[in-house]
């Protein structure tokens, strides 16, 4: 991860580069799922059910986004 800053007309701007962001964020989401941290919805079908994160369902599915936004 690298950061740099620049200044123009009194304002500071920062630029952040995170080379392994993709693998890092996937690993973090996997850990949250495995530990069931911050789960906020349960999906059920027949006799099976599992927990999930509303924000992940909404980001991956327009159907779930509409459904969860209206509830």
N, CA, C and O atoms as a printed pandas DataFrame, in Angstrom:
     atom_number atom_name residue_name chain_id  residue_number  x_coord  y_coord  z_coord
0              1         N          UNK        A               1    0.858   -1.154    0.000
1              2        CA          UNK        A               1    0.000    0.000    0.000
2              3         C          UNK        A               1    0.907    1.220    0.000
3              4         O          UNK        A               1    1.870    1.270    0.765
4              5         N          UNK        A               2    0.621    2.196   -0.836
5              6        CA          UNK        A               2    1.414    3.418   -0.902
6              7         C          UNK        A               2    0.489    4.618   -0.876
7              8         O          UNK        A               2   -0.627    4.569   -1.394
8              9         N          UNK        A               3    0.958    5.687   -0.274
9             10        CA          UNK        A               3    0.168    6.918   -0.202
10            11         C          UNK        A               3    1.042    8.078   -0.615
11            12         O          UNK        A               3    2.245    8.085   -0.355
12            13         N          UNK        A               4    0.442    9.050   -1.253
13            14        CA          UNK        A               4    1.148   10.280   -1.589
14            15         C          UNK        A               4    0.181   11.434   -1.419
15            16         O          UNK        A               4   -1.037   11.256   -1.444
16            17         N          UNK        A               5    0.740   12.616   -1.247
17            18        CA          UNK        A               5   -0.122   13.786   -1.093
18            19         C          UNK        A               5    0.400   14.902   -1.972
19            20         O          UNK        A               5    1.586   14.958   -2.296
20            21         N          UNK        A               6   -0.496   15.781   -2.348
21            22        CA          UNK        A               6   -0.130   16.963   -3.117
22            23         C          UNK        A               6   -0.963   18.123   -2.622
23            24         O          UNK        A               6   -2.029   17.936   -2.036
24            25         N          UNK        A               7   -0.474   19.310   -2.860
25            26        CA          UNK        A               7   -1.178   20.495   -2.379
26            27         C          UNK        A               7   -1.338   21.476   -3.525
27            28         O          UNK        A               7   -0.375   21.791   -4.224
28            29         N          UNK        A               8   -2.547   21.952   -3.711
29            30        CA          UNK        A               8   -2.798   22.983   -4.710
30            31         C          UNK        A               8   -3.822   23.944   -4.144
31            32         O          UNK        A               8   -4.863   23.525   -3.638
32            33         N          UNK        A               9   -3.539   25.191   -4.225
33            34        CA          UNK        A               9   -4.404   26.260   -3.714
34            35         C          UNK        A               9   -4.884   25.998   -2.288
35            36         O          UNK        A               9   -6.059   26.185   -1.971
36            37         N          UNK        A              10   -3.957   25.560   -1.432
37            38        CA          UNK        A              10   -4.284   25.395   -0.026
38            39         C          UNK        A              10   -5.012   24.117    0.331
39            40         O          UNK        A              10   -5.203   23.837    1.514
40            41         N          UNK        A              11   -5.424   23.336   -0.647
41            42        CA          UNK        A              11   -6.130   22.085   -0.371
42            43         C          UNK        A              11   -5.150   20.924   -0.455
43            44         O          UNK        A              11   -4.259   20.909   -1.304
44            45         N          UNK        A              12   -5.322   19.961    0.427
45            46        CA          UNK        A              12   -4.493   18.766    0.368
46            47         C          UNK        A              12   -5.276   17.642   -0.290
47            48         O          UNK        A              12   -6.456   17.440   -0.004
48            49         N          UNK        A              13   -4.615   16.925   -1.159
49            50        CA          UNK        A              13   -5.209   15.761   -1.802
50            51         C          UNK        A              13   -4.311   14.565   -1.534
51            52         O          UNK        A              13   -3.085   14.673   -1.582
52            53         N          UNK        A              14   -4.923   13.435   -1.254
53            54        CA          UNK        A              14   -4.175   12.216   -0.982
54            55         C          UNK        A              14   -4.531   11.158   -2.012
55            56         O          UNK        A              14   -5.684   11.025   -2.422
56            57         N          UNK        A              15   -3.536   10.423   -2.413
57            58        CA          UNK        A              15   -3.731    9.321   -3.350
58            59         C          UNK        A              15   -3.264    8.038   -2.666
59            60         O          UNK        A              15   -2.154    7.977   -2.138
60            61         N          UNK        A              16   -4.106    7.032   -2.681
61            62        CA          UNK        A              16   -3.803    5.771   -2.016
62            63         C          UNK        A              16   -3.783    4.651   -3.043
63            64         O          UNK        A              16   -4.712    4.502   -3.837
64            65         N          UNK        A              17   -2.718    3.867   -3.018
65            66        CA          UNK        A              17   -2.629    2.716   -3.920
66            67         C          UNK        A              17   -2.428    1.468   -3.068
67            68         O          UNK        A              17   -1.534    1.428   -2.223
68            69         N          UNK        A              18   -3.247    0.462   -3.286
69            70        CA          UNK        A              18   -3.213   -0.774   -2.513
70            71         C          UNK        A              18   -3.082   -1.902   -3.525
71            72         O          UNK        A              18   -4.071   -2.332   -4.118
72            73         N          UNK        A              19   -1.864   -2.376   -3.717
73            74        CA          UNK        A              19   -1.570   -3.331   -4.791
74            75         C          UNK        A              19   -2.345   -4.639   -4.691
75            76         O          UNK        A              19   -2.736   -5.191   -5.719
76            77         N          UNK        A              20   -2.574   -5.144   -3.504
77            78        CA          UNK        A              20   -3.268   -6.424   -3.368
78            79         C          UNK        A              20   -4.678   -6.246   -2.803
79            80         O          UNK        A              20   -5.174   -7.104   -2.073
80            81         N          UNK        A              21   -5.312   -5.135   -3.143
81            82        CA          UNK        A              21   -6.637   -4.819   -2.604
82            83         C          UNK        A              21   -7.638   -5.936   -2.885
83            84         O          UNK        A              21   -8.367   -6.356   -1.987
84            85         N          UNK        A              22   -7.677   -6.416   -4.122
85            86        CA          UNK        A              22   -8.668   -7.417   -4.524
86            87         C          UNK        A              22   -8.562   -8.670   -3.656
87            88         O          UNK        A              22   -9.564   -9.122   -3.103
88            89         N          UNK        A              23   -7.383   -9.224   -3.532
89            90        CA          UNK        A              23   -7.235  -10.440   -2.719
90            91         C          UNK        A              23   -7.453  -10.145   -1.243
91            92         O          UNK        A              23   -7.963  -10.992   -0.510
92            93         N          UNK        A              24   -7.076   -8.966   -0.808
93            94        CA          UNK        A              24   -7.251   -8.589    0.598
94            95         C          UNK        A              24   -8.725   -8.445    0.960
95            96         O          UNK        A              24   -9.149   -8.926    2.012
96            97         N          UNK        A              25   -9.503   -7.800    0.116
97            98        CA          UNK        A              25  -10.921   -7.591    0.416
98            99         C          UNK        A              25  -11.668   -8.927    0.353
99           100         O          UNK        A              25  -12.560   -9.177    1.164
100          101         N          UNK        A              26  -11.312   -9.776   -0.597
101          102        CA          UNK        A              26  -11.950  -11.094   -0.673
102          103         C          UNK        A              26  -11.637  -11.925    0.563
103          104         O          UNK        A              26  -12.511  -12.610    1.094
104          105         N          UNK        A              27  -10.414  -11.864    1.010
105          106        CA          UNK        A              27  -10.026  -12.587    2.221
106          107         C          UNK        A              27  -10.785  -12.063    3.435
107          108         O          UNK        A              27  -11.216  -12.841    4.286
108          109         N          UNK        A              28  -10.946  -10.757    3.514
109          110        CA          UNK        A              28  -11.683  -10.153    4.635
110          111         C          UNK        A              28  -13.152  -10.556    4.614
111          112         O          UNK        A              28  -13.716  -10.888    5.656
112          113         N          UNK        A              29  -13.773  -10.531    3.443
113          114        CA          UNK        A              29  -15.173  -10.952    3.336
114          115         C          UNK        A              29  -15.324  -12.436    3.686
115          116         O          UNK        A              29  -16.286  -12.828    4.347
116          117         N          UNK        A              30  -14.378  -13.249    3.244
117          118        CA          UNK        A              30  -14.415  -14.680    3.551
118          119         C          UNK        A              30  -14.331  -14.899    5.062
119          120         O          UNK        A              30  -15.051  -15.730    5.615
120          121         N          UNK        A              31  -13.455  -14.154    5.719
121          122        CA          UNK        A              31  -13.319  -14.270    7.176
122          123         C          UNK        A              31  -14.611  -13.848    7.881
123          124         O          UNK        A              31  -15.054  -14.515    8.815
124          125         N          UNK        A              32  -15.214  -12.743    7.437
125          126        CA          UNK        A              32  -16.481  -12.299    8.029
126          127         C          UNK        A              32  -17.557  -13.368    7.873
127          128         O          UNK        A              32  -18.329  -13.625    8.796
128          129         N          UNK        A              33  -17.597  -13.983    6.705
129          130        CA          UNK        A              33  -18.594  -15.031    6.461
130          131         C          UNK        A              33  -18.329  -16.257    7.332
131          132         O          UNK        A              33  -19.242  -16.791    7.961
132          133         N          UNK        A              34  -17.081  -16.692    7.363
133          134        CA          UNK        A              34  -16.732  -17.891    8.141
134          135         C          UNK        A              34  -17.016  -17.721    9.626
135          136         O          UNK        A              34  -17.462  -18.656   10.290
136          137         N          UNK        A              35  -16.757  -16.532   10.142
137          138        CA          UNK        A              35  -16.986  -16.264   11.568
138          139         C          UNK        A              35  -18.424  -15.814   11.850
139          140         O          UNK        A              35  -18.820  -15.661   13.006
140          141         N          UNK        A              36  -19.195  -15.606   10.781
141          142        CA          UNK        A              36  -20.563  -15.086   10.874
142          143         C          UNK        A              36  -20.614  -13.748   11.608
143          144         O          UNK        A              36  -21.558  -13.464   12.346
144          145         N          UNK        A              37  -19.583  -12.934   11.391
145          146        CA          UNK        A              37  -19.543  -11.589   11.965
146          147         C          UNK        A              37  -20.428  -10.656   11.143
147          148         O          UNK        A              37  -20.353  -10.643    9.914
148          149         N          UNK        A              38  -21.240   -9.900   11.804
149          150        CA          UNK        A              38  -22.087   -8.863   11.200
150          151         C          UNK        A              38  -23.134   -9.405   10.230
151          152         O          UNK        A              38  -23.660   -8.644    9.418
152          153         N          UNK        A              39  -23.448  -10.694   10.292
153          154        CA          UNK        A              39  -24.528  -11.201    9.449
154          155         C          UNK        A              39  -25.830  -10.535    9.894
155          156         O          UNK        A              39  -26.055  -10.326   11.086
156          157         N          UNK        A              40  -26.665  -10.211    8.941
157          158        CA          UNK        A              40  -27.883   -9.480    9.286
158          159         C          UNK        A              40  -29.122   -9.982    8.548
159          160         O          UNK        A              40  -30.158   -9.318    8.543
160          161         N          UNK        A              41  -29.011  -11.156    7.925
161          162        CA          UNK        A              41  -30.165  -11.741    7.252
162          163         C          UNK        A              41  -29.969  -13.263    7.201
163          164         O          UNK        A              41  -28.844  -13.759    7.134
164          165         N          UNK        A              42  -31.080  -13.980    7.236
165          166        CA          UNK        A              42  -31.038  -15.436    7.093
166          167         C          UNK        A              42  -31.874  -15.822    5.886
167          168         O          UNK        A              42  -33.035  -15.429    5.775
168          169         N          UNK        A              43  -31.288  -16.586    4.990
169          170        CA          UNK        A              43  -31.993  -17.088    3.811
170          171         C          UNK        A              43  -32.407  -18.524    4.097
171          172         O          UNK        A              43  -31.620  -19.309    4.626
172          173         N          UNK        A              44  -33.639  -18.868    3.749
173          174        CA          UNK        A              44  -34.144  -20.213    4.018
174          175         C          UNK        A              44  -34.894  -20.748    2.806
175          176         O          UNK        A              44  -35.583  -20.011    2.101
176          177         N          UNK        A              45  -34.742  -22.040    2.583
177          178        CA          UNK        A              45  -35.452  -22.734    1.512
178          179         C          UNK        A              45  -35.636  -24.181    1.947
179          180         O          UNK        A              45  -34.672  -24.859    2.302
180          181         N          UNK        A              46  -36.876  -24.645    1.918
181          182        CA          UNK        A              46  -37.203  -25.983    2.411
182          183         C          UNK        A              46  -36.692  -26.130    3.842
183          184         O          UNK        A              46  -37.094  -25.368    4.721
184          185         N          UNK        A              47  -35.828  -27.082    4.080
185          186        CA          UNK        A              47  -35.343  -27.298    5.449
186          187         C          UNK        A              47  -33.932  -26.748    5.662
187          188         O          UNK        A              47  -33.326  -26.990    6.706
188          189         N          UNK        A              48  -33.408  -26.012    4.682
189          190        CA          UNK        A              48  -32.058  -25.447    4.792
190          191         C          UNK        A              48  -32.119  -23.948    5.017
191          192         O          UNK        A              48  -33.021  -23.270    4.526
192          193         N          UNK        A              49  -31.150  -23.437    5.764
193          194        CA          UNK        A              49  -31.037  -21.986    5.939
194          195         C          UNK        A              49  -29.574  -21.621    6.145
195          196         O          UNK        A              49  -28.779  -22.432    6.621
196          197         N          UNK        A              50  -29.227  -20.384    5.778
197          198        CA          UNK        A              50  -27.882  -19.890    6.043
198          199         C          UNK        A              50  -27.925  -18.383    6.192
199          200         O          UNK        A              50  -28.813  -17.710    5.669
200          201         N          UNK        A              51  -26.947  -17.872    6.917
201          202        CA          UNK        A              51  -26.880  -16.442    7.182
202          203         C          UNK        A              51  -26.086  -15.748    6.081
203          204         O          UNK        A              51  -25.292  -16.374    5.378
204          205         N          UNK        A              52  -26.314  -14.447    5.947
205          206        CA          UNK        A              52  -25.636  -13.667    4.917
206          207         C          UNK        A              52  -25.558  -12.208    5.355
207          208         O          UNK        A              52  -26.087  -11.815    6.396
208          209         N          UNK        A              53  -24.884  -11.426    4.527
209          210        CA          UNK        A              53  -24.775   -9.990    4.746
210          211         C          UNK        A              53  -25.633   -9.286    3.691
211          212         O          UNK        A              53  -25.468   -9.518    2.493
212          213         N          UNK        A              54  -26.536   -8.438    4.139
213          214        CA          UNK        A              54  -27.423   -7.730    3.206
214          215         C          UNK        A              54  -26.637   -6.949    2.161
215          216         O          UNK        A              54  -27.001   -6.946    0.985
216          217         N          UNK        A              55  -25.559   -6.287    2.583
217          218        CA          UNK        A              55  -24.804   -5.456    1.648
218          219         C          UNK        A              55  -24.165   -6.304    0.542
219          220         O          UNK        A              55  -24.082   -5.859   -0.603
220          221         N          UNK        A              56  -23.717   -7.512    0.871
221          222        CA          UNK        A              56  -23.124   -8.385   -0.142
222          223         C          UNK        A              56  -24.204   -8.897   -1.091
223          224         O          UNK        A              56  -24.013   -8.893   -2.307
224          225         N          UNK        A              57  -25.328   -9.336   -0.546
225          226        CA          UNK        A              57  -26.436   -9.781   -1.396
226          227         C          UNK        A              57  -26.888   -8.659   -2.327
227          228         O          UNK        A              57  -27.129   -8.889   -3.512
228          229         N          UNK        A              58  -27.001   -7.451   -1.793
229          230        CA          UNK        A              58  -27.456   -6.299   -2.585
230          231         C          UNK        A              58  -26.460   -5.925   -3.668
231          232         O          UNK        A              58  -26.854   -5.543   -4.770
232          233         N          UNK        A              59  -25.183   -6.029   -3.366
233          234        CA          UNK        A              59  -24.155   -5.687   -4.348
234          235         C          UNK        A              59  -24.092   -6.705   -5.482
235          236         O          UNK        A              59  -23.715   -6.368   -6.604
236          237         N          UNK        A              60  -24.459   -7.939   -5.190
237          238        CA          UNK        A              60  -24.341   -9.017   -6.178
238          239         C          UNK        A              60  -25.624   -9.310   -6.942
239          240         O          UNK        A              60  -25.593  -10.012   -7.953
240          241         N          UNK        A              61  -26.747   -8.784   -6.476
241          242        CA          UNK        A              61  -28.015   -9.162   -7.085
242          243         C          UNK        A              61  -29.017   -8.012   -7.082
243          244         O          UNK        A              61  -29.401   -7.532   -6.015
244          245         N          UNK        A              62  -29.446   -7.565   -8.265
245          246        CA          UNK        A              62  -30.487   -6.528   -8.318
246          247         C          UNK        A              62  -31.778   -6.992   -7.635
247          248         O          UNK        A              62  -32.496   -6.188   -7.040
248          249         N          UNK        A              63  -32.067   -8.292   -7.726
249          250        CA          UNK        A              63  -33.261   -8.830   -7.070
250          251         C          UNK        A              63  -33.182   -8.615   -5.566
251          252         O          UNK        A              63  -34.112   -8.072   -4.969
252          253         N          UNK        A              64  -32.075   -9.037   -4.941
253          254        CA          UNK        A              64  -31.943   -8.868   -3.495
254          255         C          UNK        A              64  -31.867   -7.389   -3.112
255          256         O          UNK        A              64  -32.355   -6.994   -2.053
256          257         N          UNK        A              65  -31.258   -6.579   -3.972
257          258        CA          UNK        A              65  -31.186   -5.140   -3.669
258          259         C          UNK        A              65  -32.590   -4.551   -3.558
259          260         O          UNK        A              65  -32.891   -3.840   -2.599
260          261         N          UNK        A              66  -33.445   -4.843   -4.531
261          262        CA          UNK        A              66  -34.825   -4.342   -4.491
262          263         C          UNK        A              66  -35.570   -4.902   -3.282
263          264         O          UNK        A              66  -36.248   -4.167   -2.565
264          265         N          UNK        A              67  -35.440   -6.194   -3.068
265          266        CA          UNK        A              67  -36.140   -6.855   -1.975
266          267         C          UNK        A              67  -35.723   -6.289   -0.612
267          268         O          UNK        A              67  -36.575   -5.978    0.220
268          269         N          UNK        A              68  -34.430   -6.158   -0.390
269          270        CA          UNK        A              68  -33.930   -5.702    0.909
270          271         C          UNK        A              68  -34.106   -4.203    1.108
271          272         O          UNK        A              68  -34.268   -3.739    2.236
272          273         N          UNK        A              69  -34.076   -3.451    0.023
273          274        CA          UNK        A              69  -34.262   -2.001    0.118
274          275         C          UNK        A              69  -35.691   -1.664    0.532
275          276         O          UNK        A              69  -35.919   -0.677    1.230
276          277         N          UNK        A              70  -36.643   -2.471    0.109
277          278        CA          UNK        A              70  -38.054   -2.215    0.406
278          279         C          UNK        A              70  -38.520   -2.829    1.716
279          280         O          UNK        A              70  -39.693   -2.711    2.069
280          281         N          UNK        A              71  -37.627   -3.481    2.438
281          282        CA          UNK        A              71  -38.049   -4.104    3.703
282          283         C          UNK        A              71  -37.518   -3.358    4.908
283          284         O          UNK        A              71  -37.782   -3.753    6.044
